[in-house]
C-alpha cells in the first residue's frame, strides 16, 4: 500500500514548555491507566484467547520476581506481586472470567473475582474448617472450569511468554489432576497478543505521547541547547534525559547522541562543530507506553541557511526506505516476509538499506513480529516468523548507507519513529522527520 500525506497522524509544532502543562498528575495517570485496563479486559483479552485456542490462562509469580505480563494485568496501585499472586482467566463464549487467588486487600477486588476465600492457616479460614492452600484452590478452580487447553507462561523463544518460574511451574502441575496436566501448553501466543494489541484509546493517546518525544528532540537539537564549539554531544544527551525526568516521564534506556562529520563518526564525548550531523536515539515512557525515536540535526556553517543538498538527498533516501517498508505491512504476513520484500525493493531502487524494526508498546522492544535485526538482514528465526496483526504499533527503525561524494566517504543515516497498523493501514504517529533540525 502507498501511504499518502493524509495517512499521517497530526504532528503539531508545540514547545516542550507548553506540552509539559499537559502531563497528568499521578493520580489522574492512574485513573486513565486503570480505565484502559478494564476496557482491555473486555475487548483485547477475549480476542487473543480465542485466537490462541487457549480457554484457561494461568499467570503466577512471586513478589519481586514478576512475570513480564503481570504489571499489564493489574491496576497501577499493585506495583509488584503480593507474596505469591495467581491470576486465572477462563474464556467461554466470547467472555473471560477473571479470578484472583490472593489474599484480600491487595487492590484487585474491582478487577478480579476473589476465589481463594477459605485460606488455610489465615484469619480468613472458615470456622471449623481446615481451609485450603492457594494451590489446592487452584486445583479445584481448574476442575470447576474444566478447560480444554491450559496455557502457562513458558516459552523457548519468547521472553514475554516465559515468565513462570520453575518452582511455580512445579507447584501448578502438582495441583492439577492428571487429565489436566495433559492439556497444558505454552501461553506464548496469549502473552504476545495481549501485550501487542492496542485499544482505540491507546492508539489515539499514542499520537500525543509521540508529540512529547518530537518536542524534546526539537528543543535539544536547537541553539537553545547547543552552542557550537562549546557543547558536547553528551551534554545534549543528558539534557534530553533530564527533560524526560522533569516532565514526569521515564527514560527506558540510556539515550545516545552521536556525531557524524566529514572525517569521522563517533559516540564518544566530542565538542559539536559547524558542519556536524547530530544523530539521537531516545525513548521515553508515559502512561505505561513507550516511544523510540531517532532523528538528525545539522549544525550550520557560517553563511549557511540550510543543510547541504547532498545531505538532504541522503535523508530523502532514508524517508524513501521508510515508505517502502510500510508499503509491505499486511495482516497475516510475517516479519521475515516484510523484511525480505522491503529490502528487495529498496535494493532494486538503488538504496543500501538496513532494516531492524520492532514492535513497541508496554515495552520498548516489545511483543510481536521482529522485522529484521541490524546484524540479521536475511531473516530472524522464530520471532521473525510471527505474523502481523491489526491494532499494533511498531518502531520503524532502519538506516541507509549513503555515498557522500563531497566527503569522499559513505555515511550511515538512521531514522526511527512510531507507526500504527490498524484497519490494514499504516500511520506515522505524530509525523516523521523529513528535514534536518537546523542548529545555528
C-alpha positions as CSV (number, residue, x, y, z in Angstrom):
1,X,0.0,0.0,0.0
2,X,1.2,3.5,-0.7
3,X,0.9,5.8,2.3
4,X,-0.3,9.3,1.5
5,X,0.2,12.5,3.5
6,X,-3.4,12.1,4.7
7,X,-2.3,8.9,6.5
8,X,0.0,10.8,8.8
9,X,-1.3,11.4,12.3
10,X,-1.0,15.1,13.2
11,X,2.3,16.5,14.3
12,X,1.9,19.9,15.8
13,X,4.6,22.5,16.4
14,X,4.3,22.9,20.1
15,X,7.1,23.9,22.5
16,X,8.2,21.5,25.2
17,X,7.3,24.0,27.9
18,X,3.7,24.1,26.6
19,X,3.5,20.4,26.4
20,X,4.6,20.0,30.0
21,X,1.3,21.6,31.1
22,X,-0.5,18.6,29.6
23,X,1.3,16.0,31.7
24,X,-1.3,14.5,34.1
25,X,-0.7,14.4,37.8
26,X,0.0,10.8,39.0
27,X,-3.5,10.4,40.4
28,X,-5.0,11.2,37.0
29,X,-2.5,9.0,35.2
30,X,-3.5,6.1,37.5
31,X,-7.2,6.7,36.7
32,X,-6.5,6.7,32.9
33,X,-4.4,3.5,33.0
34,X,-6.9,1.7,35.2
35,X,-9.8,2.6,32.9
36,X,-7.7,1.3,29.9
37,X,-7.1,-1.9,31.8
38,X,-10.9,-2.6,32.3
39,X,-11.5,-1.8,28.6
40,X,-8.7,-4.2,27.6
41,X,-10.2,-7.0,29.7
42,X,-13.5,-6.6,27.8
43,X,-12.1,-6.2,24.3
44,X,-8.5,-7.4,23.9
45,X,-8.3,-10.4,26.2
46,X,-11.3,-12.4,24.7
47,X,-10.0,-11.8,21.2
48,X,-6.4,-13.1,21.9
49,X,-7.6,-16.0,24.0
50,X,-10.0,-17.1,21.3
51,X,-7.3,-16.6,18.6
52,X,-4.8,-18.7,20.5
53,X,-7.2,-21.6,21.2
54,X,-6.5,-21.4,24.9
55,X,-9.5,-21.3,27.2
56,X,-7.7,-21.1,30.5
57,X,-4.6,-18.9,31.1
58,X,-2.8,-19.0,34.4
59,X,-0.4,-16.2,35.4
60,X,1.6,-16.9,38.6
61,X,4.6,-15.1,40.1
62,X,6.2,-14.2,43.4
63,X,6.8,-10.8,44.9
64,X,9.9,-9.1,43.2
65,X,10.2,-11.9,40.7
66,X,7.3,-10.7,38.5
67,X,6.2,-12.2,35.2
68,X,6.7,-9.6,32.3
69,X,2.9,-9.5,31.8
70,X,1.9,-9.0,35.4
71,X,2.0,-5.2,35.6
72,X,-0.1,-5.0,32.4
73,X,-2.8,-7.2,34.1
74,X,-3.2,-5.4,37.4
75,X,-4.2,-1.8,38.4
76,X,-1.5,0.8,39.0
77,X,-1.5,0.6,42.8
78,X,-0.4,-3.0,42.6
79,X,3.2,-2.4,41.6
80,X,4.5,-5.8,42.4
81,X,3.1,-9.3,43.0
82,X,2.0,-9.8,46.6
83,X,3.6,-12.9,48.2
84,X,2.5,-15.4,45.6
85,X,0.0,-14.0,43.1
86,X,-2.0,-16.2,40.9
87,X,-4.4,-14.9,38.3
88,X,-6.7,-17.3,36.3
89,X,-8.5,-16.4,33.1
90,X,-11.3,-18.6,31.8
91,X,-12.6,-18.0,28.3
92,X,-16.2,-19.1,27.4
93,X,-18.5,-17.9,24.6
94,X,-16.7,-14.7,23.9
95,X,-16.2,-13.6,27.6
96,X,-13.4,-14.1,30.1
97,X,-14.0,-14.9,33.7
98,X,-11.1,-13.3,35.7
99,X,-10.2,-14.8,39.0
100,X,-7.6,-13.9,41.6
101,X,-6.1,-16.4,44.0
102,X,-4.6,-13.9,46.5
103,X,-5.2,-12.7,50.0
104,X,-7.8,-9.9,50.2
105,X,-6.9,-6.2,50.1
106,X,-4.1,-6.2,47.6
107,X,-6.1,-3.9,45.2
108,X,-7.6,-6.5,42.8
109,X,-11.2,-6.5,44.1
110,X,-12.6,-4.2,41.4
111,X,-10.9,-6.1,38.6
112,X,-11.0,-9.8,39.6
113,X,-13.3,-12.2,41.3
114,X,-11.7,-13.3,44.6
115,X,-11.9,-17.1,44.7
116,X,-9.4,-18.1,47.4
117,X,-11.8,-17.2,50.3
118,X,-11.2,-20.1,52.7
119,X,-7.4,-19.7,53.2
120,X,-5.8,-22.3,55.2
121,X,-3.9,-21.0,58.3
122,X,-5.2,-17.4,57.9
123,X,-7.7,-15.2,59.6
124,X,-10.0,-15.8,56.6
125,X,-10.2,-19.6,57.2
126,X,-13.8,-20.5,57.9
127,X,-14.5,-21.5,61.5
128,X,-14.5,-25.3,61.8
129,X,-12.7,-25.8,58.5
130,X,-9.1,-26.7,57.8
131,X,-9.3,-24.4,54.8
132,X,-7.4,-24.9,51.6
133,X,-3.9,-23.8,50.4
134,X,-3.5,-21.5,47.4
135,X,-2.6,-24.4,45.1
136,X,-5.5,-26.6,46.4
137,X,-7.7,-23.7,45.5
138,X,-6.2,-23.6,42.0
139,X,-6.8,-27.3,41.6
140,X,-10.5,-27.0,42.4
141,X,-10.9,-24.0,40.1
142,X,-9.4,-25.9,37.3
143,X,-11.8,-28.9,37.9
144,X,-14.7,-26.5,38.2
145,X,-13.9,-24.8,34.9
146,X,-12.8,-28.0,33.1
147,X,-10.8,-26.2,30.4
148,X,-9.8,-28.0,27.2
149,X,-6.5,-26.2,27.0
150,X,-4.5,-24.6,29.8
151,X,-1.9,-22.0,29.0
152,X,1.1,-21.4,31.2
153,X,3.8,-18.8,30.7
154,X,6.8,-20.9,29.5
155,X,8.4,-20.5,26.1
156,X,11.7,-21.5,24.5
157,X,11.7,-18.4,22.2
158,X,9.7,-15.6,23.5
159,X,10.8,-13.9,26.7
160,X,7.4,-12.3,27.1
161,X,5.8,-15.7,27.3
162,X,8.4,-17.2,29.7
163,X,7.7,-15.5,33.0
164,X,6.8,-18.6,35.0
165,X,9.4,-19.7,37.5
166,X,10.4,-23.4,37.7
167,X,9.1,-23.7,41.3
168,X,5.8,-22.2,40.4
169,X,5.5,-24.4,37.3
170,X,6.2,-27.4,39.6
171,X,3.6,-26.3,42.1
172,X,0.9,-25.7,39.5
173,X,1.5,-29.0,37.9
174,X,1.2,-30.8,41.2
175,X,-2.1,-29.0,41.9
176,X,-3.6,-30.5,38.7
177,X,-5.3,-33.8,38.2
178,X,-3.6,-36.0,35.7
179,X,-6.2,-35.4,33.0
180,X,-5.5,-31.6,33.1
181,X,-1.7,-32.0,33.0
182,X,-2.1,-33.4,29.5
183,X,-3.9,-30.2,28.5
184,X,-1.1,-27.8,29.4
185,X,0.5,-25.8,26.6
186,X,2.7,-22.7,26.2
187,X,0.7,-19.5,26.6
188,X,3.2,-17.5,24.5
189,X,0.5,-16.6,21.9
190,X,-1.8,-15.2,24.6
191,X,1.1,-13.2,26.2
192,X,2.2,-11.7,22.9
193,X,-1.3,-11.0,21.7
194,X,-2.2,-9.3,25.0
195,X,0.9,-7.2,25.0
196,X,1.0,-6.1,21.4
197,X,-2.7,-5.3,20.8
198,X,-3.7,-1.6,21.3
199,X,-7.2,-0.4,22.1
200,X,-8.7,2.6,20.3
201,X,-8.0,4.9,23.2
202,X,-4.4,3.8,23.5
203,X,-3.9,4.3,19.7
204,X,-5.3,7.8,19.9
205,X,-3.2,8.6,23.0
206,X,0.0,7.5,21.4
207,X,-0.1,10.4,19.0
208,X,0.1,12.8,21.9
209,X,2.9,10.8,23.6
210,X,4.9,10.9,20.4
211,X,4.4,14.7,20.4
212,X,6.4,14.9,23.7
213,X,9.2,12.9,22.1
214,X,9.4,15.1,19.0
215,X,9.2,18.3,21.0
216,X,12.0,17.1,23.3
217,X,14.3,16.4,20.4
218,X,13.3,19.7,18.7
219,X,14.4,21.6,21.8
220,X,17.6,19.7,22.3
221,X,18.6,19.9,18.6
222,X,18.5,23.7,18.6
223,X,20.5,26.8,19.6
224,X,18.5,26.8,22.9
225,X,20.7,23.9,24.0
226,X,23.6,23.6,21.5
227,X,26.4,26.2,21.5
228,X,28.8,25.0,18.7
229,X,32.4,24.9,19.8
230,X,31.3,24.6,23.5
231,X,28.5,22.0,23.8
232,X,29.3,18.3,23.5
233,X,27.1,15.5,22.2
234,X,26.9,14.1,25.8
235,X,25.7,17.5,27.0
236,X,22.8,17.1,24.6
237,X,22.2,13.5,25.6
238,X,21.9,14.4,29.3
239,X,19.7,17.5,28.5
240,X,17.2,15.1,26.9
241,X,17.4,12.6,29.7
242,X,16.8,15.3,32.3
243,X,13.9,16.7,30.2
244,X,12.2,13.4,30.4
245,X,12.6,13.2,34.2
246,X,11.5,16.8,34.6
247,X,8.3,16.1,32.6
248,X,7.4,13.3,35.0
249,X,8.1,10.6,32.5
250,X,10.7,7.7,32.4
251,X,13.6,7.0,30.0
252,X,13.5,3.3,29.3
253,X,17.1,3.1,28.0
254,X,20.3,5.2,28.1
255,X,20.0,7.8,25.4
256,X,22.6,8.2,22.6
257,X,23.7,11.3,20.7
258,X,26.4,10.7,18.1
259,X,28.3,13.0,15.7
260,X,28.8,12.4,12.0
261,X,31.2,14.6,10.3
262,X,33.4,14.6,7.2
263,X,36.3,12.7,8.7
264,X,34.6,10.6,11.5
265,X,31.6,9.2,13.2
266,X,31.6,8.9,17.0
267,X,29.5,8.4,20.1
268,X,32.4,9.4,22.3
269,X,32.1,12.8,24.0
270,X,33.1,15.3,21.4
271,X,32.6,19.1,21.1
272,X,30.0,19.9,18.4
273,X,31.2,21.9,15.5
274,X,29.7,23.6,12.4
275,X,29.1,21.1,9.6
276,X,28.3,18.2,12.0
277,X,25.3,15.9,11.8
278,X,23.9,15.1,15.2
279,X,22.0,11.8,15.5
280,X,20.0,10.8,18.5
281,X,18.3,7.6,19.8
282,X,15.9,8.3,22.6
283,X,12.9,6.6,24.3
284,X,10.5,7.7,27.0
285,X,7.6,6.0,28.8
286,X,4.4,7.7,29.7
287,X,1.1,6.1,30.7
288,X,2.9,2.8,30.5
289,X,3.5,3.2,26.8
290,X,7.0,3.6,25.3
291,X,8.4,5.7,22.4
292,X,11.6,5.0,20.5
293,X,12.8,7.8,18.2
294,X,15.9,8.6,16.1
295,X,16.3,12.0,14.4
296,X,19.1,14.1,12.8
297,X,20.2,17.7,13.1
298,X,22.7,19.7,11.0
299,X,24.9,22.4,12.5
300,X,25.0,25.3,10.1
301,X,28.3,26.7,9.0
302,X,29.0,30.4,8.6
303,X,26.8,31.8,5.8
304,X,24.6,28.6,5.5
305,X,20.8,28.8,6.0
306,X,20.1,25.1,5.3
307,X,21.8,21.7,5.2
308,X,23.7,21.0,2.0
309,X,21.7,19.4,-0.8
310,X,23.8,16.2,-0.7
311,X,22.8,15.6,3.0
312,X,19.2,16.4,2.3
313,X,19.3,13.9,-0.6
314,X,20.7,11.3,1.9
315,X,17.8,11.9,4.3
316,X,15.4,11.6,1.4
317,X,16.8,8.1,0.8
318,X,16.0,7.1,4.3
319,X,12.5,8.5,4.0
320,X,12.0,6.6,0.8
321,X,13.1,3.4,2.6
322,X,10.6,4.1,5.4
323,X,7.7,4.2,2.8
324,X,8.9,1.1,1.1
325,X,8.9,-0.8,4.4
326,X,5.4,0.2,5.5
327,X,4.0,-0.5,2.0
328,X,4.6,-4.2,2.7
329,X,2.7,-4.2,6.1
330,X,-0.2,-6.6,5.8
331,X,-2.2,-8.5,8.3
332,X,-1.1,-12.2,8.4
333,X,2.3,-11.9,6.9
334,X,5.4,-12.4,8.9
335,X,8.2,-10.0,9.9
336,X,10.6,-12.0,7.8
337,X,8.3,-11.7,4.7
338,X,8.2,-7.9,5.2
339,X,12.0,-7.8,5.7
340,X,12.7,-9.7,2.5
341,X,10.2,-7.8,0.3
342,X,11.2,-4.4,1.6
343,X,14.9,-5.0,1.2
344,X,14.4,-6.4,-2.3
345,X,12.5,-3.4,-3.4
346,X,14.9,-0.9,-1.8
347,X,18.0,-2.5,-3.3
348,X,16.3,-2.6,-6.7
349,X,15.8,1.2,-6.3
350,X,19.5,1.7,-5.7
351,X,19.3,2.1,-1.9
352,X,21.7,0.4,0.6
353,X,19.2,-0.5,3.3
354,X,19.4,-2.0,6.7
355,X,16.1,-2.8,8.5
356,X,15.6,-3.6,12.2
357,X,12.0,-2.6,13.0
358,X,10.4,-3.8,16.2
359,X,7.0,-3.7,17.9
360,X,6.6,-1.1,20.7
361,X,4.1,-0.7,23.5
362,X,4.3,-1.6,27.1
363,X,8.0,-2.4,26.4
364,X,10.4,-0.6,24.2
365,X,11.5,-3.7,22.3
366,X,8.0,-5.2,22.6
367,X,6.0,-8.3,21.9
368,X,5.1,-9.0,18.2
369,X,6.9,-9.7,14.9
370,X,10.5,-8.8,14.6
371,X,11.2,-7.2,11.3
372,X,14.9,-7.7,10.9
373,X,17.8,-7.1,13.3
374,X,20.7,-4.9,12.4
375,X,23.0,-7.9,12.3
376,X,20.4,-10.3,10.8
377,X,19.3,-9.0,7.4
378,X,18.4,-12.3,5.9
379,X,15.7,-13.2,8.4
380,X,15.2,-13.7,12.2
381,X,14.3,-17.3,13.2
382,X,11.1,-17.8,15.2
383,X,10.4,-14.1,16.2
384,X,10.6,-13.0,12.6
385,X,8.1,-15.7,11.6
386,X,5.4,-14.3,13.9
387,X,2.5,-12.7,11.9
388,X,1.4,-9.1,11.9
389,X,-2.0,-8.3,13.3
390,X,-4.1,-5.1,13.1
391,X,-4.2,-2.7,16.0
392,X,-0.5,-3.0,16.7
393,X,2.4,-0.4,17.0
394,X,5.9,-0.5,15.6
395,X,9.0,1.4,16.0
396,X,10.0,1.9,12.3
397,X,13.8,1.6,12.9
398,X,16.1,1.5,9.9
399,X,19.0,3.1,8.1
400,X,20.6,3.6,4.7
401,X,24.2,3.8,3.8
402,X,24.6,6.8,1.6
403,X,27.6,7.7,-0.6
404,X,28.6,11.3,0.0
405,X,31.0,12.3,-2.8
406,X,31.6,15.7,-1.3
407,X,33.1,14.0,1.8
408,X,34.7,11.2,-0.2
409,X,33.1,8.6,2.1
410,X,29.8,6.9,2.9
411,X,27.7,7.6,6.0
412,X,25.0,5.6,7.7
413,X,22.0,7.7,8.3
414,X,19.2,6.3,10.5
415,X,15.7,7.2,11.4
416,X,13.2,5.8,13.8
417,X,9.6,6.7,14.5
418,X,6.4,5.0,15.7
419,X,3.8,3.8,13.2
420,X,0.4,2.4,13.8
421,X,-1.1,-0.5,11.9
422,X,-4.9,-0.6,12.0
423,X,-7.6,-1.4,9.5
424,X,-4.8,-2.6,7.1
425,X,-3.5,1.0,7.0
426,X,-0.2,2.4,8.4
427,X,0.0,5.8,10.1
428,X,3.1,7.7,11.1
429,X,2.2,8.5,14.7
430,X,2.9,12.2,15.3
431,X,4.5,12.5,11.9
432,X,8.1,11.8,10.9
433,X,11.3,13.7,10.2
434,X,11.7,14.8,6.6
435,X,14.0,17.8,7.2
436,X,17.1,18.2,9.3
437,X,16.8,20.1,12.6
438,X,19.0,23.2,12.0
439,X,21.3,24.5,14.7
440,X,22.8,27.9,14.3
